[in-house]
Amino acid sequence: MNDASNSAEDNNFSSSRLENLLSGISMFCGWLLVVITVLQFGIVLARYLFAVNYLWLQELALYGHAALFMLASAWTLMRDRHVRIDVFSERWRDDRRRRVDRIGILVLLIPMMLVIGVSSFSYVAQSWSVLEGSAEISGLPGLFMMKSLIPVFALLMLVAGLLRWVRR
């Protein structure tokens, strides 16, 4: 009995650590959103008030948006704030909603994230091998780092999906 309670405590400790990790990433994303907003506002001001356009600033905003989406998606899923069609599910009982949620995680989320994660490794490795940068002359040099977020996204979504599975 003691071993079983220790195992349950270990699982709770592990899941709370994973939740804390996702929560920390979401806090980072909150600040990233502030930076992106200020950056985008600066780009608009520079373009329309001063007739100045810096491609590297536009790419920085684009990279920020990509990072925000890739990193915040898992927290959004974990907190049940993701987009879904509620036309049917709003009429369902809680047990049916939970069952459909678990089936969705098992049949859709986990296989899709495994495909994205596994298939992105060669893509990311090739990008790292040449330290890929922007295709534009005055663009940013770190595109390979942004591409690295693809398998990170898949891993974080798997973690969030498994946390939801355990909770449900």
N, C-alpha and C positions, 0 to 999 in steps of 0.2 A: 504494500500500500504506500509506503514511504517513497519507493522508487517511482511509482506512478505519479504521486504528487510533485516530486522533484522534476519529472519529465514535463508535466503540465506547466510548472513554474518556469522551466527553461524555455518552453515554447512561448509562453506569455512574455518572458523577458526578450526573446528574439524578435517577436512580432512588435513589441513596443519599441525596440531599438530601430527596427525597419521603419516603423511609423515616424519615429523621431527624425530619421534620415530624410524621409520624404517631406516631413514638415519643415526641416531645415532648408531643403532645396526649394520648397515653396516660398519661404521667407526671402531667399536669394532672388527668386523670380519676381517677388513683389518689388524689390529694389531695382531689379533689372527693368521692370516695367516703367518705373519712374525715370530711369536713365534714358530709356528708349523714347519716352514722351518728350523729355527735354531735348534730346538729340533731334527728333523729328521736327519739333518746333523750331529749333535752330536752323535746320536745313531749309524749312519753308521761309523763314525770315531772310536767310542768306540769299535764297533764290529770287524771291519776289521784291525784297526791299533793296538789296545790293547787287542784284544780277550776277551773283557768284554761285557757282555750282561745283561742289567737290564730289567726285565719284566715290572716293574712299569713305566719305561720310555717309553716303547713301548705302554703300555696301555694309558699313558698320551697323546701320539701322536694320538692314535686311538680316544680317547675322544675329543681331539681338532678337529680332522677331522669331527667327528659327530656333534659337536657343530657348527662348521663352516657351514656345510651343512644345518643343521636345522635352524640356525638363518639367514643365508644369502639368503635363497631361496625366502623369501617374498620380499626382496629388489630387487632381480633379476627379479621377476615377475612384480613388480611395475614399474621398469625401462624398461620393455619389452626386457629383455636380456635373457629370458629363451629359452630353446631348443625347437624347433618346426620344423615341416616339411614345408619348404618353396617352395617345388616343385610346389605346386598348388597356394599357396597364393601370390607368387611373381608376378603372372600374373593377380591377381584380382585387381579390383578398391578398393579405400580406404573404400568406404561405405560397400562393401561386406566383406572386411577384418575385419572391426569393428563389423559387424553383427555376423560373425563367432566367433570372439573373445568373444563377449557378450554371445553367446549361449554356448561356451565352459566354460565360468565362471559359468553360471547358471546351466548347465547340468552335467558338469564334476567336476570342481574345488570345488564348494560349497558343493555338496553332499559328495564328497570324503573326504574333510577336516572335515566335520561333523562326518562322520563315524570314521575317525582316531581319532579325538578329543574325542568323546564319548566313543569309545571302549578302548581307552588307559587309562581312568581314573582308572578302577579297577586294571589294570596292574601296573600303577604307584603307586597307593595306597598300593597295596600288597608289592611292593618293598620298599616303605617308612616304612611300618609297621615293617619290619625286618631290616631296614637300610642296604639293600643289598649291598654287596661289590663284588669284583672280585671273580671268581671261582678259580683263581690261588692263591697259598699260598702267593707269594710275590707281588700280584697285588694290585691295588688301592682300597681303601675302599669306594669310593663314587659313585658306579654304580647307586644307587637310584636317585642321582641328575641328572645324564645323562639321565636316563629314563624320568625324569620330562620335558625334552626338547621336548618330543613327543607331548603332548597337546599344549605346547607353539608354536611349529612349526605349528600345525593345526590352532591355533588362529591367528598367524601372517600371514599365507597364506590366511585365510579368510579376514583379514583386507586388505591385498594387493589386493586380488581379488575384494573386494568391492570398493576399491579406483580406480582400473582400470575400473570397471563397471561405476562408477560415471563420470570418465574422458571421457569414450568412449561415 
